[in-house]
Amino acid sequence: MDFQQAVCGPSGVLGVPSGASGHTAARQVLPRVQEALRRARRTDDLIVHVRVGFDEDGLRRVNRSQPFLGLEQRKVLSLGSAGFEFCPQAQPEPGELVVTKACVSPFAGTGLDDILRAQRADHLLLAGVATNFVVESAARHAGDAGYAVDVIEDLCAAHSEEMHQFAVRRTLPLFGRIATLNSVYPGA
């Protein structure tokens, strides 16, 4: 979730040189995301790519907080902009589902829950940037909605190691299991 150029890419405006981009690079998340997608594509698992983006008129923006207003005004994640695009390691393949949200949660205003239920999904593997934002929001919603949740910790990053570790150790275990890429998709 949110493996986008502006969020965690090498020149992402939301976290250079430290912050989300720096933490993503330090943890080597994007190469592992690429490997995770390679492994997942060999299974029958439904792959859903989630991104955040704002339309020109701001009509789709669900989150009305000041930080989201600022992102929208600065056109950091405008639909179609370079920052809105997925990082190369996280590119969807044809036929894979892409959900665009205008807030933190991948469930708010996207129809994602309906899509997952139509596919008979009952167990979600979550990964993304930032751990304490989109991943935590998704885990909370999914847990409350009755899904089994695994957070793939080595496919997540935040704006700092401290924020990441707090989410992984304190918050996320309340909503699901903390896992690794190798524990959910063993082998090469």
Salt bridges, closest charged atoms under 4 A:
ASP2 OD2 - LYS101 NZ 3.04
GLU35 OE2 - ARG38 NH2 2.50
GLU35 OE2 - ARG39 NE 2.77
GLU72 OE1 - ARG61 NE 2.27
GLU93 OE2 - ARG41 NH1 3.56
GLU96 OE2 - ARG41 NE 2.63
GLU96 OE1 - HIS49 NE2 2.65
ASP113 OD2 - ARG117 NE 3.23
GLU136 OE2 - ARG140 NH2 3.05
ASP150 OD2 - HIS123 NE2 3.33
ASP150 OD2 - ARG177 NH2 2.70
GLU153 OE2 - ARG27 NH2 2.52
GLU153 OE2 - HIS164 NE2 2.63
ASP154 OD2 - ARG32 NE 3.93
GLU161 OE1 - HIS23 NE2 2.56
GLU161 OE1 - ARG27 NE 3.78
